[in-house]
């Protein structure tokens, strides 16, 4: 696995985790696992159940919806955070364009951290509330 301090630093730039303390980020990083995917591998599939969150450490991936490429992701980018939280189906397909290395946090690990650390849950609630307010202000 990548150094957990480096992974924690990358996680600190994920907007969903900006309300977490350094200790909480380190705990999340320690519980993540490194996954590797070959170029061409479909990492997530549109319409499939979301089972976790990926933070790209090395490599590139494309995000597509309905067969249309929406964007390219690289180191420091992430995907799967919303499905990890709400357990709903994936809204897009993510395909490794190059060999891909990512930190992966499973839904079960995420739920366990929420149950064990009320501060972790409070930090996430603050960020989600901020996202909701921002979305409401645009309508």
C-alpha atoms as one frame of an Amber mdcrd trajectory, in Angstrom:
protein
   0.000   0.000   0.000   1.094   3.558  -0.524   2.436   5.288   2.561  -0.636
   6.007   4.698   0.602   9.557   5.403   0.724  10.231   1.642  -2.713   8.676
   1.194  -4.069  10.749   4.106  -2.669  13.878   2.438  -4.432  13.011  -0.828
  -7.653  12.254   1.074  -7.467  15.701   2.701  -8.022  17.217  -0.769 -11.220
  15.215  -1.349 -14.045  17.685  -0.723 -16.105  15.032   1.042 -13.361  14.642
   3.663 -12.354  18.294   4.207 -14.118  18.396   7.587 -12.041  15.528   8.989
  -9.103  15.939  11.349  -5.622  14.696  10.504  -6.162  11.763  12.879  -9.424
  10.828  11.151  -7.827  11.076   7.702  -4.949   8.861   8.840  -7.435   6.326
  10.187  -9.294   6.329   6.863  -6.004   5.954   4.966  -4.924   3.090   7.232
  -8.191   1.266   6.503  -7.960   1.737   2.735  -6.409  -0.917   0.540  -4.368
  -0.540  -2.596  -5.963  -1.885  -5.760  -4.485  -2.180  -9.239  -6.274  -2.379
 -12.566  -4.885  -3.086 -16.026  -5.442  -0.631 -18.868  -8.863  -1.265 -20.395
 -10.365  -2.662 -17.188 -13.822  -1.347 -16.272 -13.327  -0.324 -12.627 -16.958
   0.650 -12.072 -19.943   0.081 -14.311 -22.849   2.453 -14.848 -25.945   0.989
 -13.195 -24.018  -1.397 -10.920 -24.293  -1.160  -7.160 -21.689   1.107  -5.584
 -19.432  -0.835  -3.263 -16.756   1.720  -2.414 -14.674   4.782  -3.118 -11.478
   4.995  -5.224  -8.715   7.606  -4.933  -6.330   7.426  -7.896  -2.678   7.198
  -6.837  -1.127   6.526 -10.271  -2.486   6.246 -13.796  -5.448   7.596 -15.723
  -9.083   6.596 -16.114 -12.005   7.866 -18.154 -15.503   8.517 -16.884 -18.318
   7.766 -19.315 -22.077   7.848 -19.169 -24.288   6.215 -21.757 -21.188   5.524
 -23.855 -20.110   9.188 -23.932 -16.769  10.096 -22.356 -17.261  12.869 -19.820
 -13.750  13.403 -18.478 -10.367  11.925 -17.695  -9.174  11.331 -14.139  -5.600
  11.192 -12.875  -3.598  11.043  -9.642  -5.454  12.758  -6.795  -8.836  12.421
  -8.513 -11.495  10.179  -7.017 -14.781   8.488  -7.832 -17.492   6.455  -6.154
 -17.965   8.657  -3.095 -21.690   9.256  -3.485 -22.567   5.608  -4.180 -20.398
   4.634  -1.215 -22.573   6.805   1.033 -26.052   6.236  -0.334 -25.625   2.654
  -1.579 -27.341   3.454  -4.861 -26.284   2.381  -8.314 -23.311   3.944 -10.097
 -24.150   6.881 -12.348 -21.152   6.356 -14.653 -18.601   3.840 -15.893 -14.943
   4.379 -15.004 -12.376   2.613 -17.193  -8.613   2.442 -16.600  -6.883   4.021
 -19.601  -3.417   3.157 -18.297  -2.348   0.776 -15.558  -4.175   2.227 -12.551
  -3.266   2.162  -8.868  -5.821   3.446  -6.370  -6.610   3.567  -2.669  -9.937
   1.838  -2.146 -12.298   2.328   0.798 -15.101  -0.219   0.932 -18.637   0.674
   1.919 -18.289  -1.646   4.943 -15.106   0.103   6.128 -16.737   3.487   5.662
 -19.806   2.404   7.673 -17.577   0.988  10.404 -15.692   4.280  10.710 -18.987
   6.175  10.905 -20.176   3.871  13.697 -16.924   4.016  15.674 -16.123   7.716
  15.417 -18.906  10.289  15.910 -16.447  13.046  14.937 -15.918  11.352  11.580
 -19.683  11.342  10.999 -20.017  14.999  12.119 -17.266  16.087   9.725 -18.992
  14.370   6.824 -22.371  15.834   7.768 -20.896  19.348   7.693 -19.494  18.825
   4.210 -22.731  17.273   2.929 -24.743  20.180   4.365 -22.411  22.642   2.640
 -22.878  20.758  -0.653 -26.661  20.840  -0.205 -26.677  24.581   0.525 -24.496
  25.214  -2.515 -26.800  23.147  -4.730 -29.870  24.956  -3.371 -28.309  28.357
  -4.009 -27.888  27.454  -7.696 -31.598  26.730  -8.172
